[in-house]
Amino acid sequence: MARTVDPARHEARRLVIIDAALTVFAERGYDGATTAEICRRAGIGSGTFFHYFPTKLDLLLAILTLGIQEVREQAELYADRTDPLGVLLDIVERGADDAADPRMPGFVRAVGGVMQQPDVAAKLEEDARTQRDLLLPWVEKAQQAGQIRTDLTPARITSWLYLLTDGFLGRIADEEHFTAQAEKATLVDTARRFLSP
């Protein structure tokens, strides 16, 4: 008789592996991270690892996919909001909060080391598109409400907001003393000033 799979347990174990991999990638980079170390951190055997992820690259792509899903879920949380400028600033602030994970600088560097690989590049482009898709409707609403500047198109404002948040993450990865906790207020203030009518 075939063994039944508990979907909740399956997903929970998958997330444990992803969490362990995020830590190992952050500490050792992509090339230095081994599946053996990921397994050790996750408390699993290699057979279990390969049941969930055929390769280390598949695991990295799963981490990036999870981030994309979180952005899409974030969009759903804002669906009923009626304060477009507040939503835009919340998105910027949440990006800073996500960047505060102490593993984030190392993980960003790890991804940067393999971003030329076609699958990784495609996933990063999907992530960027998802981020812009989250921002653009709120930029349009904020312009219509007279809450933000109208001298730039919504698409350009969206690109600049994405540049601010993506660049913030890049600085955290590249500059040891530039931390999300210390710089979050400045990031949000910069976004507010940029958006000001």
CNS distance restraints for C-alpha pairs under 8 A (distance, minus, plus):
assign (resid   5 and name CA) (resid   9 and name CA) 7.95 0.50 0.50
assign (resid   5 and name CA) (resid  10 and name CA) 7.07 0.50 0.50
assign (resid   6 and name CA) (resid  10 and name CA) 6.06 0.50 0.50
assign (resid   7 and name CA) (resid  11 and name CA) 6.08 0.50 0.50
assign (resid   8 and name CA) (resid  12 and name CA) 6.07 0.50 0.50
assign (resid   9 and name CA) (resid  13 and name CA) 6.20 0.50 0.50
assign (resid  10 and name CA) (resid  14 and name CA) 6.25 0.50 0.50
assign (resid  11 and name CA) (resid  15 and name CA) 6.18 0.50 0.50
assign (resid  12 and name CA) (resid  16 and name CA) 6.33 0.50 0.50
assign (resid  13 and name CA) (resid  17 and name CA) 6.37 0.50 0.50
assign (resid  14 and name CA) (resid  18 and name CA) 6.27 0.50 0.50
assign (resid  14 and name CA) (resid  52 and name CA) 6.71 0.50 0.50
assign (resid  15 and name CA) (resid  19 and name CA) 6.00 0.50 0.50
assign (resid  16 and name CA) (resid  20 and name CA) 6.18 0.50 0.50
assign (resid  16 and name CA) (resid  42 and name CA) 6.01 0.50 0.50
assign (resid  17 and name CA) (resid  21 and name CA) 6.07 0.50 0.50
assign (resid  17 and name CA) (resid  38 and name CA) 7.17 0.50 0.50
assign (resid  17 and name CA) (resid  39 and name CA) 7.38 0.50 0.50
assign (resid  17 and name CA) (resid  42 and name CA) 5.38 0.50 0.50
assign (resid  17 and name CA) (resid  49 and name CA) 7.53 0.50 0.50
assign (resid  18 and name CA) (resid  22 and name CA) 6.11 0.50 0.50
assign (resid  18 and name CA) (resid  59 and name CA) 6.96 0.50 0.50
assign (resid  18 and name CA) (resid  62 and name CA) 7.56 0.50 0.50
assign (resid  18 and name CA) (resid  63 and name CA) 6.31 0.50 0.50
assign (resid  19 and name CA) (resid  23 and name CA) 6.49 0.50 0.50
assign (resid  19 and name CA) (resid  42 and name CA) 7.87 0.50 0.50
assign (resid  20 and name CA) (resid  24 and name CA) 6.30 0.50 0.50
assign (resid  20 and name CA) (resid  38 and name CA) 5.78 0.50 0.50
assign (resid  20 and name CA) (resid  39 and name CA) 7.85 0.50 0.50
assign (resid  20 and name CA) (resid  41 and name CA) 5.52 0.50 0.50
assign (resid  20 and name CA) (resid  42 and name CA) 5.35 0.50 0.50
assign (resid  21 and name CA) (resid  25 and name CA) 5.85 0.50 0.50
assign (resid  21 and name CA) (resid  38 and name CA) 5.39 0.50 0.50
assign (resid  21 and name CA) (resid  59 and name CA) 7.61 0.50 0.50
assign (resid  21 and name CA) (resid  60 and name CA) 7.88 0.50 0.50
assign (resid  22 and name CA) (resid  26 and name CA) 6.05 0.50 0.50
assign (resid  22 and name CA) (resid  63 and name CA) 7.49 0.50 0.50
assign (resid  22 and name CA) (resid 103 and name CA) 7.21 0.50 0.50
assign (resid  22 and name CA) (resid 107 and name CA) 6.65 0.50 0.50
assign (resid  23 and name CA) (resid  27 and name CA) 6.22 0.50 0.50
assign (resid  23 and name CA) (resid 103 and name CA) 6.15 0.50 0.50
assign (resid  23 and name CA) (resid 107 and name CA) 7.81 0.50 0.50
assign (resid  24 and name CA) (resid  28 and name CA) 5.86 0.50 0.50
assign (resid  24 and name CA) (resid  29 and name CA) 7.41 0.50 0.50
assign (resid  24 and name CA) (resid  33 and name CA) 5.86 0.50 0.50
assign (resid  24 and name CA) (resid  37 and name CA) 7.29 0.50 0.50
assign (resid  24 and name CA) (resid  38 and name CA) 6.36 0.50 0.50
assign (resid  25 and name CA) (resid  29 and name CA) 4.68 0.50 0.50
assign (resid  25 and name CA) (resid  30 and name CA) 5.37 0.50 0.50
assign (resid  25 and name CA) (resid  32 and name CA) 7.68 0.50 0.50
assign (resid  25 and name CA) (resid  33 and name CA) 5.63 0.50 0.50
assign (resid  25 and name CA) (resid 106 and name CA) 7.03 0.50 0.50
assign (resid  25 and name CA) (resid 107 and name CA) 5.73 0.50 0.50
assign (resid  25 and name CA) (resid 110 and name CA) 6.10 0.50 0.50
assign (resid  26 and name CA) (resid 103 and name CA) 5.40 0.50 0.50
assign (resid  26 and name CA) (resid 104 and name CA) 6.88 0.50 0.50
assign (resid  26 and name CA) (resid 105 and name CA) 7.07 0.50 0.50
assign (resid  26 and name CA) (resid 106 and name CA) 3.83 0.50 0.50
assign (resid  26 and name CA) (resid 107 and name CA) 4.15 0.50 0.50
assign (resid  26 and name CA) (resid 108 and name CA) 7.64 0.50 0.50
assign (resid  26 and name CA) (resid 109 and name CA) 7.62 0.50 0.50
assign (resid  26 and name CA) (resid 110 and name CA) 6.51 0.50 0.50
assign (resid  27 and name CA) (resid 103 and name CA) 7.66 0.50 0.50
assign (resid  27 and name CA) (resid 106 and name CA) 6.14 0.50 0.50
assign (resid  27 and name CA) (resid 107 and name CA) 7.81 0.50 0.50
assign (resid  28 and name CA) (resid  32 and name CA) 4.88 0.50 0.50
assign (resid  28 and name CA) (resid  33 and name CA) 5.36 0.50 0.50
assign (resid  28 and name CA) (resid 106 and name CA) 7.93 0.50 0.50
assign (resid  28 and name CA) (resid 110 and name CA) 7.89 0.50 0.50
assign (resid  29 and name CA) (resid  33 and name CA) 6.00 0.50 0.50
assign (resid  29 and name CA) (resid 106 and name CA) 6.92 0.50 0.50
assign (resid  29 and name CA) (resid 107 and name CA) 7.10 0.50 0.50
assign (resid  29 and name CA) (resid 109 and name CA) 6.97 0.50 0.50
assign (resid  29 and name CA) (resid 110 and name CA) 4.37 0.50 0.50
assign (resid  29 and name CA) (resid 111 and name CA) 7.94 0.50 0.50
assign (resid  29 and name CA) (resid 113 and name CA) 7.79 0.50 0.50
assign (resid  30 and name CA) (resid 110 and name CA) 4.98 0.50 0.50
assign (resid  30 and name CA) (resid 111 and name CA) 7.01 0.50 0.50
assign (resid  30 and name CA) (resid 113 and name CA) 7.11 0.50 0.50
assign (resid  30 and name CA) (resid 114 and name CA) 7.42 0.50 0.50
assign (resid  33 and name CA) (resid  37 and name CA) 6.98 0.50 0.50
assign (resid  33 and name CA) (resid  38 and name CA) 7.44 0.50 0.50
assign (resid  34 and name CA) (resid  38 and name CA) 6.37 0.50 0.50
assign (resid  34 and name CA) (resid  56 and name CA) 7.95 0.50 0.50
assign (resid  35 and name CA) (resid  39 and name CA) 5.99 0.50 0.50
assign (resid  35 and name CA) (resid  46 and name CA) 7.49 0.50 0.50
assign (resid  35 and name CA) (resid  49 and name CA) 7.84 0.50 0.50
assign (resid  35 and name CA) (resid  56 and name CA) 6.71 0.50 0.50
assign (resid  36 and name CA) (resid  40 and name CA) 6.18 0.50 0.50
assign (resid  36 and name CA) (resid  46 and name CA) 6.95 0.50 0.50
assign (resid  37 and name CA) (resid  41 and name CA) 6.17 0.50 0.50
assign (resid  38 and name CA) (resid  42 and name CA) 6.07 0.50 0.50
assign (resid  39 and name CA) (resid  43 and name CA) 5.85 0.50 0.50
assign (resid  39 and name CA) (resid  44 and name CA) 5.09 0.50 0.50
assign (resid  39 and name CA) (resid  45 and name CA) 5.95 0.50 0.50
assign (resid  39 and name CA) (resid  46 and name CA) 6.30 0.50 0.50
assign (resid  39 and name CA) (resid  49 and name CA) 6.67 0.50 0.50
assign (resid  40 and name CA) (resid  44 and name CA) 6.40 0.50 0.50
assign (resid  40 and name CA) (resid  45 and name CA) 7.67 0.50 0.50
assign (resid  44 and name CA) (resid  48 and name CA) 6.29 0.50 0.50
assign (resid  44 and name CA) (resid  49 and name CA) 6.98 0.50 0.50
assign (resid  45 and name CA) (resid  49 and name CA) 6.48 0.50 0.50
assign (resid  46 and name CA) (resid  50 and name CA) 6.20 0.50 0.50
assign (resid  47 and name CA) (resid  51 and name CA) 6.15 0.50 0.50
assign (resid  48 and name CA) (resid  52 and name CA) 6.62 0.50 0.50
assign (resid  49 and name CA) (resid  53 and name CA) 6.00 0.50 0.50
assign (resid  49 and name CA) (resid  54 and name CA) 7.82 0.50 0.50
assign (resid  50 and name CA) (resid  54 and name CA) 4.87 0.50 0.50
assign (resid  50 and name CA) (resid  55 and name CA) 7.05 0.50 0.50
assign (resid  53 and name CA) (resid  58 and name CA) 5.82 0.50 0.50
assign (resid  53 and name CA) (resid  59 and name CA) 5.76 0.50 0.50
assign (resid  54 and name CA) (resid  58 and name CA) 6.49 0.50 0.50
assign (resid  55 and name CA) (resid  59 and name CA) 6.59 0.50 0.50
assign (resid  56 and name CA) (resid  60 and name CA) 6.40 0.50 0.50
assign (resid  57 and name CA) (resid  61 and name CA) 6.17 0.50 0.50
assign (resid  58 and name CA) (resid  62 and name CA) 6.13 0.50 0.50
assign (resid  59 and name CA) (resid  63 and name CA) 6.40 0.50 0.50
assign (resid  60 and name CA) (resid  64 and name CA) 6.48 0.50 0.50
assign (resid  61 and name CA) (resid  65 and name CA) 6.03 0.50 0.50
assign (resid  61 and name CA) (resid 119 and name CA) 7.74 0.50 0.50
assign (resid  61 and name CA) (resid 120 and name CA) 6.67 0.50 0.50
assign (resid  61 and name CA) (resid 123 and name CA) 7.06 0.50 0.50
assign (resid  62 and name CA) (resid  66 and name CA) 6.08 0.50 0.50
assign (resid  63 and name CA) (resid  67 and name CA) 6.49 0.50 0.50
assign (resid  64 and name CA) (resid  68 and name CA) 6.44 0.50 0.50
assign (resid  64 and name CA) (resid 123 and name CA) 6.83 0.50 0.50
assign (resid  64 and name CA) (resid 124 and name CA) 7.54 0.50 0.50
assign (resid  64 and name CA) (resid 127 and name CA) 7.70 0.50 0.50
assign (resid  65 and name CA) (resid  69 and name CA) 6.24 0.50 0.50
assign (resid  65 and name CA) (resid 123 and name CA) 7.27 0.50 0.50
assign (resid  65 and name CA) (resid 127 and name CA) 7.99 0.50 0.50
assign (resid  66 and name CA) (resid  70 and name CA) 6.25 0.50 0.50
assign (resid  67 and name CA) (resid  71 and name CA) 6.46 0.50 0.50
assign (resid  67 and name CA) (resid 127 and name CA) 7.71 0.50 0.50
assign (resid  68 and name CA) (resid  72 and name CA) 6.43 0.50 0.50
assign (resid  68 and name CA) (resid 126 and name CA) 7.69 0.50 0.50
assign (resid  68 and name CA) (resid 127 and name CA) 5.52 0.50 0.50
assign (resid  68 and name CA) (resid 130 and name CA) 6.75 0.50 0.50
assign (resid  69 and name CA) (resid  73 and name CA) 6.19 0.50 0.50
assign (resid  70 and name CA) (resid  74 and name CA) 6.09 0.50 0.50
assign (resid  71 and name CA) (resid  75 and name CA) 6.40 0.50 0.50
assign (resid  71 and name CA) (resid 130 and name CA) 6.99 0.50 0.50
assign (resid  71 and name CA) (resid 131 and name CA) 6.81 0.50 0.50
assign (resid  71 and name CA) (resid 134 and name CA) 7.47 0.50 0.50
assign (resid  72 and name CA) (resid  76 and name CA) 6.70 0.50 0.50
assign (resid  72 and name CA) (resid 130 and name CA) 7.21 0.50 0.50
assign (resid  72 and name CA) (resid 134 and name CA) 7.53 0.50 0.50
assign (resid  73 and name CA) (resid  77 and name CA) 6.53 0.50 0.50
assign (resid  74 and name CA) (resid  78 and name CA) 6.65 0.50 0.50
assign (resid  75 and name CA) (resid  79 and name CA) 6.44 0.50 0.50
assign (resid  75 and name CA) (resid 134 and name CA) 5.95 0.50 0.50
assign (resid  78 and name CA) (resid  87 and name CA) 7.01 0.50 0.50
assign (resid  81 and name CA) (resid  87 and name CA) 7.43 0.50 0.50
assign (resid  83 and name CA) (resid  87 and name CA) 6.30 0.50 0.50
assign (resid  83 and name CA) (resid 142 and name CA) 7.79 0.50 0.50
assign (resid  84 and name CA) (resid  88 and name CA) 6.28 0.50 0.50
assign (resid  84 and name CA) (resid 138 and name CA) 5.30 0.50 0.50
assign (resid  84 and name CA) (resid 139 and name CA) 7.12 0.50 0.50
assign (resid  84 and name CA) (resid 141 and name CA) 5.95 0.50 0.50
assign (resid  84 and name CA) (resid 142 and name CA) 4.89 0.50 0.50
assign (resid  84 and name CA) (resid 147 and name CA) 7.86 0.50 0.50
assign (resid  85 and name CA) (resid  89 and name CA) 6.28 0.50 0.50
assign (resid  85 and name CA) (resid 138 and name CA) 7.44 0.50 0.50
assign (resid  85 and name CA) (resid 139 and name CA) 7.71 0.50 0.50
assign (resid  85 and name CA) (resid 142 and name CA) 5.65 0.50 0.50
assign (resid  85 and name CA) (resid 147 and name CA) 6.36 0.50 0.50
assign (resid  85 and name CA) (resid 148 and name CA) 7.24 0.50 0.50
assign (resid  86 and name CA) (resid  90 and name CA) 6.02 0.50 0.50
assign (resid  87 and name CA) (resid  91 and name CA) 6.14 0.50 0.50
assign (resid  87 and name CA) (resid 138 and name CA) 7.09 0.50 0.50
assign (resid  88 and name CA) (resid  92 and name CA) 6.43 0.50 0.50
assign (resid  88 and name CA) (resid 135 and name CA) 6.82 0.50 0.50
assign (resid  88 and name CA) (resid 138 and name CA) 6.54 0.50 0.50
assign (resid  88 and name CA) (resid 139 and name CA) 7.29 0.50 0.50
assign (resid  89 and name CA) (resid  93 and name CA) 6.08 0.50 0.50
assign (resid  89 and name CA) (resid 188 and name CA) 6.47 0.50 0.50
assign (resid  89 and name CA) (resid 191 and name CA) 7.15 0.50 0.50
assign (resid  89 and name CA) (resid 192 and name CA) 7.05 0.50 0.50
assign (resid  90 and name CA) (resid  94 and name CA) 5.91 0.50 0.50
assign (resid  91 and name CA) (resid  95 and name CA) 6.21 0.50 0.50
assign (resid  91 and name CA) (resid 135 and name CA) 7.87 0.50 0.50
assign (resid  92 and name CA) (resid  96 and name CA) 6.54 0.50 0.50
assign (resid  92 and name CA) (resid 161 and name CA) 7.90 0.50 0.50
assign (resid  92 and name CA) (resid 165 and name CA) 6.48 0.50 0.50
assign (resid  92 and name CA) (resid 187 and name CA) 7.66 0.50 0.50
assign (resid  92 and name CA) (resid 188 and name CA) 6.33 0.50 0.50
assign (resid  92 and name CA) (resid 191 and name CA) 7.55 0.50 0.50
assign (resid  93 and name CA) (resid  97 and name CA) 6.27 0.50 0.50
assign (resid  93 and name CA) (resid 184 and name CA) 6.96 0.50 0.50
assign (resid  93 and name CA) (resid 187 and name CA) 7.83 0.50 0.50
assign (resid  93 and name CA) (resid 188 and name CA) 6.15 0.50 0.50
assign (resid  94 and name CA) (resid  98 and name CA) 6.13 0.50 0.50
assign (resid  95 and name CA) (resid  99 and name CA) 6.21 0.50 0.50
assign (resid  95 and name CA) (resid 165 and name CA) 6.58 0.50 0.50
assign (resid  96 and name CA) (resid 100 and name CA) 6.36 0.50 0.50
assign (resid  96 and name CA) (resid 165 and name CA) 7.54 0.50 0.50
assign (resid  96 and name CA) (resid 168 and name CA) 7.79 0.50 0.50
assign (resid  96 and name CA) (resid 169 and name CA) 7.89 0.50 0.50
assign (resid  96 and name CA) (resid 180 and name CA) 5.73 0.50 0.50
assign (resid  96 and name CA) (resid 181 and name CA) 7.82 0.50 0.50
assign (resid  96 and name CA) (resid 184 and name CA) 5.73 0.50 0.50
assign (resid  96 and name CA) (resid 187 and name CA) 7.87 0.50 0.50
assign (resid  97 and name CA) (resid 101 and name CA) 7.58 0.50 0.50
assign (resid  97 and name CA) (resid 180 and name CA) 7.03 0.50 0.50
assign (resid  97 and name CA) (resid 181 and name CA) 7.80 0.50 0.50
assign (resid  97 and name CA) (resid 184 and name CA) 7.77 0.50 0.50
assign (resid  99 and name CA) (resid 104 and name CA) 5.91 0.50 0.50
assign (resid  99 and name CA) (resid 105 and name CA) 7.87 0.50 0.50
assign (resid  99 and name CA) (resid 169 and name CA) 6.34 0.50 0.50
assign (resid  99 and name CA) (resid 172 and name CA) 7.73 0.50 0.50
assign (resid  99 and name CA) (resid 180 and name CA) 5.97 0.50 0.50
assign (resid 100 and name CA) (resid 104 and name CA) 7.09 0.50 0.50
assign (resid 100 and name CA) (resid 179 and name CA) 7.23 0.50 0.50
assign (resid 100 and name CA) (resid 180 and name CA) 4.97 0.50 0.50
assign (resid 100 and name CA) (resid 181 and name CA) 6.26 0.50 0.50
assign (resid 103 and name CA) (resid 107 and name CA) 6.12 0.50 0.50
assign (resid 104 and name CA) (resid 108 and name CA) 5.99 0.50 0.50
assign (resid 104 and name CA) (resid 173 and name CA) 7.28 0.50 0.50
assign (resid 105 and name CA) (resid 109 and name CA) 6.35 0.50 0.50
assign (resid 105 and name CA) (resid 169 and name CA) 7.66 0.50 0.50
assign (resid 105 and name CA) (resid 170 and name CA) 8.00 0.50 0.50
assign (resid 105 and name CA) (resid 172 and name CA) 5.75 0.50 0.50
assign (resid 105 and name CA) (resid 173 and name CA) 3.90 0.50 0.50
assign (resid 105 and name CA) (resid 174 and name CA) 7.41 0.50 0.50
assign (resid 106 and name CA) (resid 110 and name CA) 6.12 0.50 0.50
assign (resid 106 and name CA) (resid 173 and name CA) 6.49 0.50 0.50
assign (resid 107 and name CA) (resid 111 and name CA) 6.20 0.50 0.50
assign (resid 108 and name CA) (resid 112 and name CA) 6.05 0.50 0.50
assign (resid 108 and name CA) (resid 169 and name CA) 7.88 0.50 0.50
assign (resid 108 and name CA) (resid 170 and name CA) 7.50 0.50 0.50
assign (resid 108 and name CA) (resid 173 and name CA) 6.11 0.50 0.50
assign (resid 109 and name CA) (resid 113 and name CA) 6.33 0.50 0.50
assign (resid 109 and name CA) (resid 173 and name CA) 6.25 0.50 0.50
assign (resid 109 and name CA) (resid 174 and name CA) 7.95 0.50 0.50
assign (resid 110 and name CA) (resid 114 and name CA) 7.07 0.50 0.50
assign (resid 111 and name CA) (resid 115 and name CA) 5.80 0.50 0.50
assign (resid 111 and name CA) (resid 120 and name CA) 7.99 0.50 0.50
assign (resid 114 and name CA) (resid 120 and name CA) 7.00 0.50 0.50
assign (resid 115 and name CA) (resid 120 and name CA) 5.39 0.50 0.50
assign (resid 115 and name CA) (resid 121 and name CA) 5.28 0.50 0.50
assign (resid 115 and name CA) (resid 124 and name CA) 7.81 0.50 0.50
assign (resid 116 and name CA) (resid 120 and name CA) 6.99 0.50 0.50
assign (resid 116 and name CA) (resid 121 and name CA) 5.91 0.50 0.50
assign (resid 117 and name CA) (resid 121 and name CA) 5.98 0.50 0.50
assign (resid 118 and name CA) (resid 122 and name CA) 6.04 0.50 0.50
assign (resid 119 and name CA) (resid 123 and name CA) 6.21 0.50 0.50
assign (resid 120 and name CA) (resid 124 and name CA) 6.12 0.50 0.50
assign (resid 121 and name CA) (resid 125 and name CA) 6.18 0.50 0.50
assign (resid 122 and name CA) (resid 126 and name CA) 6.19 0.50 0.50
assign (resid 123 and name CA) (resid 127 and name CA) 6.18 0.50 0.50
assign (resid 124 and name CA) (resid 128 and name CA) 6.20 0.50 0.50
assign (resid 125 and name CA) (resid 129 and name CA) 6.08 0.50 0.50
assign (resid 126 and name CA) (resid 130 and name CA) 6.06 0.50 0.50
assign (resid 127 and name CA) (resid 131 and name CA) 6.18 0.50 0.50
assign (resid 128 and name CA) (resid 132 and name CA) 6.22 0.50 0.50
assign (resid 129 and name CA) (resid 133 and name CA) 6.01 0.50 0.50
assign (resid 130 and name CA) (resid 134 and name CA) 6.21 0.50 0.50
assign (resid 131 and name CA) (resid 135 and name CA) 6.46 0.50 0.50
assign (resid 131 and name CA) (resid 162 and name CA) 7.26 0.50 0.50
assign (resid 132 and name CA) (resid 136 and name CA) 5.93 0.50 0.50
assign (resid 132 and name CA) (resid 158 and name CA) 6.29 0.50 0.50
assign (resid 132 and name CA) (resid 159 and name CA) 7.20 0.50 0.50
assign (resid 132 and name CA) (resid 162 and name CA) 6.75 0.50 0.50
assign (resid 133 and name CA) (resid 137 and name CA) 7.25 0.50 0.50
assign (resid 134 and name CA) (resid 138 and name CA) 7.58 0.50 0.50
assign (resid 135 and name CA) (resid 139 and name CA) 6.23 0.50 0.50
assign (resid 135 and name CA) (resid 158 and name CA) 6.06 0.50 0.50
assign (resid 136 and name CA) (resid 140 and name CA) 6.27 0.50 0.50
assign (resid 136 and name CA) (resid 154 and name CA) 6.48 0.50 0.50
assign (resid 136 and name CA) (resid 155 and name CA) 6.65 0.50 0.50
assign (resid 136 and name CA) (resid 158 and name CA) 5.65 0.50 0.50
assign (resid 137 and name CA) (resid 141 and name CA) 6.19 0.50 0.50
assign (resid 138 and name CA) (resid 142 and name CA) 5.93 0.50 0.50
assign (resid 139 and name CA) (resid 143 and name CA) 6.15 0.50 0.50
assign (resid 139 and name CA) (resid 148 and name CA) 7.93 0.50 0.50
assign (resid 139 and name CA) (resid 154 and name CA) 5.82 0.50 0.50
assign (resid 139 and name CA) (resid 157 and name CA) 7.27 0.50 0.50
assign (resid 139 and name CA) (resid 158 and name CA) 6.86 0.50 0.50
assign (resid 140 and name CA) (resid 144 and name CA) 6.21 0.50 0.50
assign (resid 140 and name CA) (resid 154 and name CA) 5.75 0.50 0.50
assign (resid 141 and name CA) (resid 145 and name CA) 6.13 0.50 0.50
assign (resid 142 and name CA) (resid 146 and name CA) 6.22 0.50 0.50
assign (resid 142 and name CA) (resid 147 and name CA) 5.16 0.50 0.50
assign (resid 142 and name CA) (resid 148 and name CA) 5.81 0.50 0.50
assign (resid 143 and name CA) (resid 147 and name CA) 5.92 0.50 0.50
assign (resid 143 and name CA) (resid 148 and name CA) 5.33 0.50 0.50
assign (resid 143 and name CA) (resid 149 and name CA) 6.60 0.50 0.50
assign (resid 143 and name CA) (resid 150 and name CA) 6.11 0.50 0.50
assign (resid 143 and name CA) (resid 154 and name CA) 7.87 0.50 0.50
assign (resid 146 and name CA) (resid 197 and name CA) 7.58 0.50 0.50
assign (resid 147 and name CA) (resid 196 and name CA) 7.37 0.50 0.50
assign (resid 147 and name CA) (resid 197 and name CA) 6.71 0.50 0.50
assign (resid 148 and name CA) (resid 195 and name CA) 5.10 0.50 0.50
assign (resid 148 and name CA) (resid 196 and name CA) 5.07 0.50 0.50
assign (resid 148 and name CA) (resid 197 and name CA) 4.64 0.50 0.50
assign (resid 149 and name CA) (resid 195 and name CA) 5.67 0.50 0.50
assign (resid 149 and name CA) (resid 196 and name CA) 5.57 0.50 0.50
assign (resid 149 and name CA) (resid 197 and name CA) 3.74 0.50 0.50
assign (resid 150 and name CA) (resid 197 and name CA) 6.90 0.50 0.50
assign (resid 152 and name CA) (resid 156 and name CA) 6.14 0.50 0.50
assign (resid 152 and name CA) (resid 157 and name CA) 6.32 0.50 0.50
assign (resid 153 and name CA) (resid 157 and name CA) 6.32 0.50 0.50
assign (resid 154 and name CA) (resid 158 and name CA) 6.02 0.50 0.50
assign (resid 155 and name CA) (resid 159 and name CA) 6.18 0.50 0.50
assign (resid 156 and name CA) (resid 160 and name CA) 6.23 0.50 0.50
assign (resid 157 and name CA) (resid 161 and name CA) 6.17 0.50 0.50
assign (resid 157 and name CA) (resid 195 and name CA) 7.88 0.50 0.50
assign (resid 158 and name CA) (resid 162 and name CA) 6.10 0.50 0.50
assign (resid 159 and name CA) (resid 163 and name CA) 6.05 0.50 0.50
assign (resid 160 and name CA) (resid 164 and name CA) 6.17 0.50 0.50
assign (resid 161 and name CA) (resid 165 and name CA) 6.38 0.50 0.50
assign (resid 161 and name CA) (resid 191 and name CA) 6.97 0.50 0.50
assign (resid 162 and name CA) (resid 166 and name CA) 5.83 0.50 0.50
assign (resid 163 and name CA) (resid 167 and name CA) 5.55 0.50 0.50
assign (resid 164 and name CA) (resid 168 and name CA) 5.99 0.50 0.50
assign (resid 164 and name CA) (resid 187 and name CA) 7.64 0.50 0.50
assign (resid 164 and name CA) (resid 191 and name CA) 7.56 0.50 0.50
assign (resid 165 and name CA) (resid 169 and name CA) 6.43 0.50 0.50
assign (resid 165 and name CA) (resid 187 and name CA) 7.94 0.50 0.50
assign (resid 166 and name CA) (resid 170 and name CA) 6.31 0.50 0.50
assign (resid 167 and name CA) (resid 171 and name CA) 6.18 0.50 0.50
assign (resid 168 and name CA) (resid 172 and name CA) 6.36 0.50 0.50
assign (resid 168 and name CA) (resid 187 and name CA) 7.66 0.50 0.50
assign (resid 169 and name CA) (resid 173 and name CA) 6.36 0.50 0.50
assign (resid 170 and name CA) (resid 174 and name CA) 6.18 0.50 0.50
assign (resid 171 and name CA) (resid 175 and name CA) 5.54 0.50 0.50
assign (resid 171 and name CA) (resid 178 and name CA) 6.59 0.50 0.50
assign (resid 172 and name CA) (resid 176 and name CA) 6.81 0.50 0.50
assign (resid 172 and name CA) (resid 177 and name CA) 7.98 0.50 0.50
assign (resid 172 and name CA) (resid 178 and name CA) 5.46 0.50 0.50
assign (resid 172 and name CA) (resid 179 and name CA) 5.70 0.50 0.50
assign (resid 172 and name CA) (resid 180 and name CA) 6.88 0.50 0.50
assign (resid 178 and name CA) (resid 182 and name CA) 7.18 0.50 0.50
assign (resid 178 and name CA) (resid 183 and name CA) 6.92 0.50 0.50
assign (resid 179 and name CA) (resid 183 and name CA) 6.01 0.50 0.50
assign (resid 180 and name CA) (resid 184 and name CA) 5.38 0.50 0.50
assign (resid 183 and name CA) (resid 187 and name CA) 6.22 0.50 0.50
assign (resid 184 and name CA) (resid 188 and name CA) 6.31 0.50 0.50
assign (resid 185 and name CA) (resid 189 and name CA) 6.06 0.50 0.50
assign (resid 186 and name CA) (resid 190 and name CA) 5.93 0.50 0.50
assign (resid 187 and name CA) (resid 191 and name CA) 6.27 0.50 0.50
assign (resid 188 and name CA) (resid 192 and name CA) 6.15 0.50 0.50
assign (resid 189 and name CA) (resid 193 and name CA) 6.10 0.50 0.50
assign (resid 190 and name CA) (resid 194 and name CA) 6.04 0.50 0.50
assign (resid 191 and name CA) (resid 195 and name CA) 6.09 0.50 0.50
assign (resid 192 and name CA) (resid 196 and name CA) 6.07 0.50 0.50
